[in-house]
Structure formats: structure tokens, C-alpha cells
Amino acid sequence: MSEPAIVLGANRYGKAEVRVVKVTRDTERHEIDDLDITSQLSGDFAASYLEGDNANVVPTDTQKNTIFAFARDGIGSTEEFLLRLADHFTSSFECVTGGRWTAERYAWERIMSHGAEHDHAFVRTGREVRTAMVVADGDERHVIAGVDGLRVLKTTGSGFEGYPRDRYTTLAETRERILATEVAARWRYGEPGIDYDAAYAGVRALLLEAFAERFSAGLQATLFDMGRRVLEEHAEIAEIRFSMPNNHHVLVDLSPFGLDNPNEVFYAADRPYGLIEAAVVREGVPSPAVAWEGVGRFC
């Protein structure tokens, strides 16, 4: 039996992590947009791999320069900016039939000076990072937004009971514990062309409300509550996916020091940790695989 032929598989290429900072100076009160953008093209590039023929290869440097040039006209919402890039590359180069454009957006807050917000001095908040991705496949556009590093904790209103036990189980059941996690979420919009900034703010608020409000029987139940709340309130979102570590807080035994510990002093363990991942979807609504390509742990 002959050996199978060796062929080129799926491929794309581009410029990764283009850091662009856009300062808007229309008035004395400046605005700042700070993004890390990756552009990757897909299409008719086989000859560049198989024959070293670069006739169809749009240079990655050109992709970088395009990002900067487009930023000159303003960023707007992250998703809209990525859609502009997708439309540009797929319409300007016949060899480009699709691609993937991703971004992380970093938040800056105005520094307070003499009791008022400063017009042109900022401080990085150190909070979560807003993410966005646009996947182009021919004329189709898939928009996925998200958040990383959304750190949340509640000091009560959480427990963990009723789980199976065997000879290796030492964990004690409880109805009173700290629940802490760092939310990473991605959600897919059903159709492009919405107010992405408003939608992001709404989703973020709902995630926080759902985490805070109900008693948590476990991080799994809380995750589903958060996803369900988003889908109930945002008809434009088709599905949402989560990756959430259970950041354990262990009660410290202070008895060797002659002290009690009425559930007040904890050791925050950074590892190992539970890791809960799931998708919350609308029944019967298909989830196009191409939309999630390259999302990594959220696939």
C-alpha cells in the first residue's frame, strides 16, 4: 500500500500583537484608546508554502501599517474596528478570502487632581481586559466579544455539598465559604451591526449581578446562572462560553497561637485550583465552528 501524499493543511498568517495607542485631541479633554491587535489572513496562499512564490502574500508589515492608518480615523468600538479591517483586506486583495482579527483593549482612568478628573493624565486600572474577535469567511462575518481577568469574590452566600465520596475524599461539606474566581468569557453575536460598547457594558453588569445575587451551590451553578442571565437579557447574543477557576480560600488554623478564627482569616491558594468550563447556548441555535476557530480553551 502506497504512503499517503503529504499536502498543505489549513493555514493563515499575519502580524501579531500590534500595539496601537490612539489619542483623540479634538478638545482640551483628551481621550485614549489602547489596543493590542492581531491580523491574520486566509485565502489563496498555497504557492507561498509549496513553491516559495510570494505573489499572493500581503506582507505582514502592510497589515501592521493598515492598522495604524485606520486608527488615524478613529477606533470606535473594538468590534467595529476589527470589522473595518476584515472588510478592507477581503475587498482589497483578491487572494484574501477570509481571516481572523483579534484585539485586547486596555482601560485607562483619568487621574483625579484637586477633586476633579484630569483632562490629559491617566492611570491604568489593572482590572479586566476587554477582548474581541472578527472571523471573516467569504461574505460571512462572525463577531465574538469577551472579557478576561474579571476577578470577583463574595465572602458568603456560597457552599459545596452533596458530592460523591470515596477513600480519597477529605474535603468537608460546607454551606459557608468564600467563592472567588477570575471570569474569562466569550460571547458570539448573532448578527453584526449593533452597539457593541453598550452590549459589552450590559453583559459585564449582568455577569457581576448574577455572581453576587444568588446563593451558589457550586461554581458550576453560578456559571450557568451568569450565562443564562446574559442570554435572557440580550437577544442579540447567540451563545456564551466561560472558563472560570475556583480560587480556593482556606481557613487558617490559628489555634497553635492561642487564637480563634471565626471564619475571618484565610490563605488564598493560587494552585492547584478547580477549573470550570462550559457553554451556555440557545437550544436549537447552531454554533458555527469557524466562529470559534483559534479561541483556544473556549473551543
C-alpha positions in Angstrom: 0.0 0.0 0.0 1.4 3.4 -1.0 2.1 6.1 1.5 -0.5 8.9 1.6 0.5 12.1 -0.1 1.8 15.0 2.1 -0.2 18.1 1.5 -0.7 21.5 2.9 -3.4 21.8 5.5 -5.3 24.8 6.9 -3.2 27.9 7.2 -3.3 31.6 7.8 -0.7 34.3 8.5 -0.4 37.9 9.6 1.0 40.4 12.1 0.6 39.6 15.7 0.2 41.9 18.7 0.3 45.3 17.0 0.1 47.7 19.9 -1.7 50.9 18.9 -2.5 53.8 21.1 -4.8 56.5 19.7 -5.1 59.8 21.4 -8.1 62.0 20.4 -7.3 65.7 20.9 -10.5 67.3 19.5 -10.8 69.3 22.7 -8.7 70.1 25.7 -10.1 66.9 27.3 -8.2 64.1 25.6 -9.4 60.6 25.1 -7.2 57.5 24.8 -7.7 54.1 23.1 -5.1 51.4 23.9 -5.3 48.1 22.0 -3.3 45.1 21.1 -4.4 43.9 17.6 -3.6 40.7 15.7 -4.4 40.4 12.0 -4.3 37.1 10.2 -5.3 36.4 6.6 -6.6 33.3 5.0 -7.0 32.6 1.3 -5.0 31.5 -1.8 -1.6 31.3 -0.3 -0.7 27.7 -1.1 2.1 28.6 -3.5 3.9 30.6 -0.9 4.2 27.4 1.2 4.8 24.9 -1.6 6.7 26.8 -4.1 8.1 29.9 -2.3 6.0 32.1 -4.6 5.0 35.2 -2.7 2.8 36.7 -5.5 -0.3 36.5 -3.3 1.3 37.2 0.1 0.2 40.5 1.5 3.2 41.5 3.7 2.6 41.3 7.4 4.2 44.8 7.5 1.4 46.0 5.3 -1.2 44.6 7.8 0.6 46.5 10.6 0.6 49.7 8.7 -3.1 49.4 7.8 -4.0 49.0 11.5 -2.1 52.3 12.3 -3.6 54.1 9.3 -7.1 53.0 10.2 -6.6 54.2 13.8 -5.9 57.7 12.4 -9.6 57.9 11.5 -10.6 56.8 15.0 -11.1 53.5 16.7 -14.7 53.4 17.8 -15.8 50.2 19.4 -13.3 47.3 19.2 -15.6 45.1 17.2 -16.4 47.8 14.6 -12.7 48.5 14.1 -12.0 44.8 13.5 -14.9 44.6 11.1 -13.4 47.5 9.2 -10.1 45.7 8.9 -11.8 42.5 7.7 -13.8 44.3 5.1 -10.7 46.1 3.9 -8.5 43.1 3.4 -11.1 40.8 1.9 -12.2 43.5 -0.6 -8.7 44.9 -1.5 -6.9 41.7 -2.3 -8.5 39.0 -4.5 -6.3 36.3 -2.9 -7.7 37.1 0.6 -11.0 35.2 1.1 -11.2 35.5 4.9 -9.2 35.8 8.1 -9.2 36.4 11.8 -8.7 39.7 13.6 -8.5 39.8 17.4 -7.9 42.6 19.9 -7.4 43.2 23.6 -8.4 46.6 24.9 -6.8 48.1 27.9 -8.7 50.5 30.2 -7.3 53.8 31.4 -8.9 56.0 34.0 -8.4 59.7 34.5 -6.2 60.7 37.4 -8.1 62.8 40.0 -6.5 66.2 40.5 -7.8 68.7 43.1 -11.1 66.8 43.3 -11.7 66.6 39.5 -10.8 64.3 36.7 -7.7 65.5 34.9 -8.1 66.3 31.2 -5.0 64.5 29.9 -3.4 62.4 32.7 -4.4 58.7 33.1 -3.7 55.6 35.2 -4.0 52.0 34.1 -6.8 50.5 36.1 -5.4 47.0 36.4 -8.8 45.5 36.0 -10.1 43.1 33.4 -9.2 43.2 29.7 -11.9 43.5 27.1 -11.4 41.2 24.1 -12.9 41.0 20.6 -12.5 38.8 17.5 -13.9 39.0 14.0 -13.7 35.9 11.7 -14.3 36.5 8.0 -15.3 33.5 5.9 -16.2 34.8 2.4 -19.1 37.2 2.9 -19.8 35.9 6.4 -18.7 37.8 9.5 -18.7 36.3 12.9 -18.2 38.7 15.9 -17.1 37.3 19.3 -16.6 39.6 22.2 -15.4 38.8 25.7 -13.6 39.6 28.9 -10.5 38.2 30.6 -9.4 38.7 34.2 -12.7 39.7 35.7 -11.9 39.0 39.3 -14.8 38.5 41.6 -15.3 37.3 45.2 -18.0 37.1 47.7 -17.5 36.4 51.3 -20.7 34.4 52.0 -23.6 33.0 50.1 -21.7 30.0 48.8 -21.4 26.4 49.7 -20.5 22.9 48.3 -22.4 19.9 49.5 -23.8 16.5 48.3 -20.9 15.3 46.3 -19.8 11.7 46.0 -17.1 10.5 48.4 -14.5 7.7 48.3 -11.4 6.8 50.3 -9.5 9.7 48.9 -12.1 12.4 49.7 -11.0 14.7 52.5 -13.0 17.8 51.6 -15.6 18.8 54.2 -19.0 19.8 53.1 -20.0 23.4 53.8 -22.7 25.9 53.3 -20.5 28.8 54.2 -17.4 29.6 52.2 -15.7 32.3 50.2 -16.3 32.0 46.4 -13.7 33.6 44.2 -13.0 33.3 40.5 -11.4 35.1 37.6 -14.0 35.1 34.8 -12.9 34.6 31.2 -15.9 34.7 28.9 -16.6 34.9 25.2 -19.9 35.6 23.6 -21.0 35.4 20.0 -23.3 37.9 18.4 -25.9 36.5 16.1 -25.7 39.4 13.6 -23.1 42.2 13.3 -24.1 45.9 13.4 -25.1 46.5 17.0 -23.9 49.0 19.6 -21.0 46.8 20.8 -19.9 49.2 23.5 -23.4 49.3 25.1 -23.7 45.5 24.7 -20.3 44.9 26.4 -21.3 47.2 29.3 -24.6 45.4 29.7 -23.1 41.9 29.6 -20.4 42.8 32.2 -23.0 44.2 34.5 -25.2 41.1 34.2 -22.2 38.8 34.9 -21.5 40.7 38.1 -25.1 40.8 39.2 -25.6 37.1 38.6 -22.4 36.2 40.5 -23.4 38.4 43.5 -27.2 37.8 43.9 -27.9 34.1 44.3 -26.7 31.5 46.7 -24.1 29.5 45.0 -24.4 25.7 45.4 -21.1 25.4 43.3 -19.2 27.3 40.7 -20.9 25.3 38.0 -24.3 26.5 39.1 -23.1 30.1 39.3 -21.5 29.9 35.8 -24.8 28.7 34.3 -26.7 31.5 36.2 -24.4 34.1 34.7 -24.7 32.7 31.2 -28.5 32.4 31.4 -28.9 35.9 32.7 -26.9 37.2 29.7 -28.9 35.3 27.1 -32.2 36.2 28.7 -31.4 39.9 28.6 -29.5 40.1 25.3 -31.4 38.6 22.3 -28.5 39.6 20.0 -26.2 37.2 21.7 -26.4 33.6 20.4 -24.2 31.9 23.0 -21.7 32.5 25.7 -18.7 30.4 26.9 -16.8 30.5 30.2 -13.6 29.4 31.7 -13.6 30.0 35.4 -11.0 28.8 38.0 -12.2 28.1 41.6 -9.7 30.3 43.5 -9.8 28.5 46.9 -9.6 30.4 50.2 -8.6 28.1 53.0 -9.4 28.9 56.6 -6.2 29.2 58.6 -5.8 27.3 61.9 -4.8 29.8 64.4 -5.1 27.5 67.4 -1.4 27.0 67.8 -1.1 30.7 68.6 -4.0 30.5 71.2 -6.3 32.4 68.8 -9.7 31.5 67.4 -10.6 32.1 63.8 -14.3 32.8 63.4 -14.2 32.4 59.6 -12.1 35.6 59.1 -8.5 34.7 58.2 -7.9 32.7 55.1 -5.0 31.5 53.0 -5.5 32.4 49.3 -4.2 29.4 47.4 -3.0 30.1 43.9 -2.7 26.4 42.9 -3.9 23.8 42.4 -7.4 25.1 41.6 -10.6 23.8 40.2 -11.3 24.8 36.6 -14.9 25.0 35.4 -15.6 25.5 31.7 -18.9 25.4 29.9 -21.0 26.9 27.1 -24.5 28.3 27.7 -26.4 28.3 24.5 -29.9 28.7 23.0 -31.5 25.4 22.2 -31.6 24.7 18.5 -29.3 27.5 17.5 -26.3 26.2 15.6 -22.8 27.2 16.7 -20.6 27.7 13.6 -17.2 26.1 14.2 -15.4 28.7 12.1 -16.6 31.4 14.5 -14.7 29.9 17.4 -11.5 28.9 15.5 -8.5 29.9 17.4 -10.3 30.8 20.6 -8.3 28.1 22.4 -9.7 26.9 25.6 -13.2 28.2 24.7 -13.5 25.8 21.7 
